[in-house]
């Protein structure tokens, strides 16, 4: 990997993962007896970590049931997107899968616990599929996207695909029909151009 050092600045630490371009972002709240103040996003600081496009869309999800899985979703070019995923309430196991054509880590995945209390986010670059599992009841996530959602560009990978081999931390209790039936990876899959 090109640069494995932690990138530190005043409001965020960017921690590299084994998948190039995928960063764990540690927000650094300023606390006092009233509570805390925390910078959630700064275009300049995120650009230094690889976010090249401006934020174009922000989405908010709520998931009721512990053990629910959502994903694995991505968008094909020309609408490939970077995203910043954060947990505002509860705790989730957030997963990013490298699907970049020619990547030395093609079909490798990285999982990270995101919670309201640990103040972590994932900065997911273009060419990654994304999903998560709720580890507690009543979870809320916020997504900052570099590209709006285009249903004709949407792609998905099956969460149980053995070529990827994601190990979900707890039994899966709920999944939508849409997320239950995406295709499995075949020998023809060589990755997605980004």
SEGUDO-42020 format. One line per field, with one value per residue (C-alpha): residue in three letters; y, z, x; residue number from 1. Coordinates in nm, 3 decimals. Example, Ala and Ser with C-alpha at 12.3 -4.5 7.8 and 13.67 -1.06 7.14 Angstrom:
type <- Ala, Ser
py <- -0.450, -0.106
pz <- 0.780, 0.714
px <- 1.230, 1.367
seq <- 1, 2
***
This chain:
type <- Unk, Unk, Unk, Unk, Unk, Unk, Unk, Unk, Unk, Unk, Unk, Unk, Unk, Unk, Unk, Unk, Unk, Unk, Unk, Unk, Unk, Unk, Unk, Unk, Unk, Unk, Unk, Unk, Unk, Unk, Unk, Unk, Unk, Unk, Unk, Unk, Unk, Unk, Unk, Unk, Unk, Unk, Unk, Unk, Unk, Unk, Unk, Unk, Unk, Unk, Unk, Unk, Unk, Unk, Unk, Unk, Unk, Unk, Unk, Unk, Unk, Unk, Unk, Unk, Unk, Unk, Unk, Unk, Unk, Unk, Unk, Unk, Unk, Unk, Unk, Unk, Unk, Unk, Unk, Unk, Unk, Unk, Unk, Unk, Unk, Unk, Unk, Unk, Unk, Unk, Unk, Unk, Unk, Unk, Unk, Unk, Unk, Unk, Unk, Unk, Unk, Unk, Unk, Unk, Unk, Unk, Unk, Unk, Unk, Unk, Unk, Unk, Unk, Unk, Unk, Unk, Unk, Unk, Unk, Unk, Unk, Unk, Unk, Unk, Unk, Unk, Unk, Unk, Unk, Unk, Unk, Unk, Unk, Unk, Unk, Unk, Unk, Unk, Unk, Unk, Unk, Unk, Unk, Unk, Unk, Unk, Unk, Unk, Unk, Unk, Unk, Unk, Unk, Unk, Unk, Unk, Unk, Unk, Unk, Unk, Unk, Unk, Unk, Unk, Unk, Unk, Unk, Unk, Unk, Unk, Unk, Unk, Unk, Unk, Unk, Unk, Unk, Unk, Unk, Unk, Unk, Unk, Unk, Unk, Unk, Unk, Unk, Unk, Unk, Unk, Unk, Unk, Unk, Unk
py <- 0.000, 0.343, 0.523, 0.344, 0.634, 0.793, 1.137, 1.367, 1.713, 1.917, 1.765, 1.419, 1.136, 0.930, 0.569, 0.354, 0.006, -0.285, -0.172, 0.125, 0.436, 0.306, 0.511, 0.490, 0.847, 0.925, 1.240, 1.433, 1.601, 1.892, 1.814, 2.020, 1.980, 2.073, 1.794, 1.813, 1.992, 1.782, 1.862, 1.605, 1.694, 1.932, 1.927, 2.033, 1.768, 1.488, 1.588, 1.524, 1.167, 1.109, 1.249, 1.426, 1.521, 1.745, 1.598, 1.577, 1.391, 1.308, 1.009, 0.899, 0.542, 0.397, 0.024, -0.114, -0.469, -0.599, -0.835, -0.670, -0.657, -0.396, -0.417, -0.481, -0.183, 0.027, 0.238, 0.165, 0.438, 0.704, 0.738, 0.561, 0.724, 0.784, 0.788, 0.874, 0.650, 0.739, 0.595, 0.855, 0.615, 0.257, 0.040, -0.130, -0.348, -0.156, -0.339, -0.219, -0.461, -0.371, -0.431, -0.214, -0.371, -0.438, -0.383, -0.613, -0.645, -0.718, -0.886, -0.827, -0.668, -0.465, -0.436, -0.172, -0.109, 0.234, 0.369, 0.688, 0.658, 0.577, 0.875, 0.679, 0.698, 0.508, 0.702, 0.462, 0.545, 0.477, 0.112, -0.036, -0.212, -0.125, -0.286, -0.307, -0.516, -0.365, -0.487, -0.335, -0.225, 0.116, 0.220, 0.537, 0.604, 0.906, 0.876, 1.159, 1.073, 1.227, 1.141, 1.131, 0.794, 0.673, 0.356, 0.263, 0.263, 0.061, -0.262, -0.516, -0.821, -1.099, -1.064, -1.440, -1.462, -1.716, -1.544, -1.254, -1.445, -1.171, -1.288, -1.110, -1.079, -1.196, -1.408, -1.229, -1.163, -0.953, -0.860, -0.712, -0.918, -0.676, -0.749, -1.122, -1.195, -1.007, -1.223, -1.412, -1.341, -1.559, -1.625, -1.361, -1.085, -0.890, -0.585, -0.248, 0.033, 0.350
pz <- 0.000, -0.090, 0.246, 0.568, 0.802, 0.999, 0.864, 1.157, 1.166, 1.420, 1.377, 1.223, 1.217, 0.896, 0.961, 0.658, 0.610, 0.417, 0.113, -0.061, -0.055, 0.219, 0.538, 0.891, 0.996, 1.367, 1.455, 1.746, 1.951, 2.182, 2.509, 2.808, 3.083, 2.838, 2.593, 2.281, 1.954, 1.664, 1.306, 1.091, 0.752, 0.602, 0.223, 0.242, 0.495, 0.324, -0.012, 0.131, 0.210, -0.145, -0.171, -0.505, -0.579, -0.374, -0.169, -0.395, -0.179, 0.188, 0.292, 0.635, 0.723, 1.022, 1.093, 1.375, 1.425, 1.559, 1.313, 0.999, 0.697, 0.420, 0.108, -0.073, -0.300, -0.547, -0.859, -1.197, -1.386, -1.492, -1.161, -0.939, -0.599, -0.296, 0.033, 0.394, 0.625, 0.990, 1.265, 1.451, 1.680, 1.783, 1.652, 1.317, 1.151, 0.834, 0.539, 0.220, -0.061, -0.322, -0.668, -0.865, -1.188, -1.168, -0.793, -0.608, -0.339, -0.575, -0.377, -0.043, 0.226, 0.540, 0.829, 1.099, 1.395, 1.366, 1.656, 1.798, 2.085, 1.897, 1.657, 1.361, 0.993, 0.683, 0.381, 0.097, -0.246, -0.587, -0.687, -0.356, -0.266, 0.074, 0.333, 0.707, 0.986, 1.288, 1.616, 1.836, 1.795, 1.648, 1.438, 1.232, 0.970, 0.760, 0.419, 0.237, -0.135, -0.406, -0.670, -0.651, -0.668, -1.021, -1.022, -1.374, -1.248, -0.933, -0.877, -0.596, -0.479, -0.271, 0.099, 0.124, -0.174, -0.092, -0.328, -0.084, 0.238, 0.467, 0.825, 0.975, 1.352, 1.459, 1.301, 1.028, 1.146, 0.861, 0.503, 0.225, -0.077, -0.288, -0.089, -0.062, -0.436, -0.603, -0.819, -0.693, -0.831, -1.131, -1.312, -1.563, -1.303, -1.347, -1.144, -1.219, -1.399, -1.194
px <- 0.000, 0.121, 0.106, 0.018, 0.070, -0.210, -0.295, -0.360, -0.506, -0.693, -1.041, -0.987, -0.738, -0.742, -0.634, -0.545, -0.685, -0.533, -0.739, -0.581, -0.797, -1.029, -0.986, -1.122, -1.192, -1.172, -1.359, -1.209, -1.481, -1.412, -1.588, -1.693, -1.955, -2.235, -2.149, -1.933, -1.870, -1.747, -1.662, -1.840, -1.695, -1.440, -1.395, -1.031, -0.931, -1.123, -0.976, -0.628, -0.744, -0.868, -1.220, -1.187, -1.548, -1.775, -2.057, -2.363, -2.616, -2.670, -2.883, -3.005, -3.106, -3.285, -3.283, -3.500, -3.384, -3.053, -2.881, -3.025, -2.794, -2.816, -2.598, -2.371, -2.437, -2.237, -2.287, -2.131, -1.942, -2.000, -2.187, -1.932, -1.936, -1.723, -1.907, -1.851, -2.054, -2.116, -2.333, -2.540, -2.724, -2.654, -2.370, -2.308, -2.049, -1.973, -1.815, -1.646, -1.550, -1.289, -1.436, -1.190, -1.070, -0.695, -0.676, -0.433, -0.701, -0.993, -1.275, -1.101, -1.315, -1.266, -1.512, -1.520, -1.747, -1.907, -2.109, -2.246, -1.999, -1.675, -1.711, -1.571, -1.663, -1.552, -1.430, -1.509, -1.363, -1.512, -1.496, -1.612, -1.936, -2.077, -2.301, -2.355, -2.505, -2.678, -2.529, -2.801, -3.163, -3.248, -2.949, -2.921, -2.656, -2.579, -2.412, -2.237, -2.219, -2.004, -2.267, -2.647, -2.819, -2.900, -3.110, -2.993, -2.630, -2.692, -2.506, -2.513, -2.324, -2.473, -2.386, -2.325, -2.088, -1.815, -1.569, -1.571, -1.635, -1.761, -1.787, -2.086, -2.036, -2.383, -2.657, -2.849, -3.205, -3.343, -3.262, -3.473, -3.578, -3.375, -3.058, -3.123, -3.107, -2.819, -2.594, -2.292, -1.945, -1.853, -1.524, -1.630, -1.615, -1.291, -1.389, -1.542, -1.360, -1.327
seq <- 1, 2, 3, 4, 5, 6, 7, 8, 9, 10, 11, 12, 13, 14, 15, 16, 17, 18, 19, 20, 21, 22, 23, 24, 25, 26, 27, 28, 29, 30, 31, 32, 33, 34, 35, 36, 37, 38, 39, 40, 41, 42, 43, 44, 45, 46, 47, 48, 49, 50, 51, 52, 53, 54, 55, 56, 57, 58, 59, 60, 61, 62, 63, 64, 65, 66, 67, 68, 69, 70, 71, 72, 73, 74, 75, 76, 77, 78, 79, 80, 81, 82, 83, 84, 85, 86, 87, 88, 89, 90, 91, 92, 93, 94, 95, 96, 97, 98, 99, 100, 101, 102, 103, 104, 105, 106, 107, 108, 109, 110, 111, 112, 113, 114, 115, 116, 117, 118, 119, 120, 121, 122, 123, 124, 125, 126, 127, 128, 129, 130, 131, 132, 133, 134, 135, 136, 137, 138, 139, 140, 141, 142, 143, 144, 145, 146, 147, 148, 149, 150, 151, 152, 153, 154, 155, 156, 157, 158, 159, 160, 161, 162, 163, 164, 165, 166, 167, 168, 169, 170, 171, 172, 173, 174, 175, 176, 177, 178, 179, 180, 181, 182, 183, 184, 185, 186, 187, 188, 189, 190, 191, 192, 193, 194
***
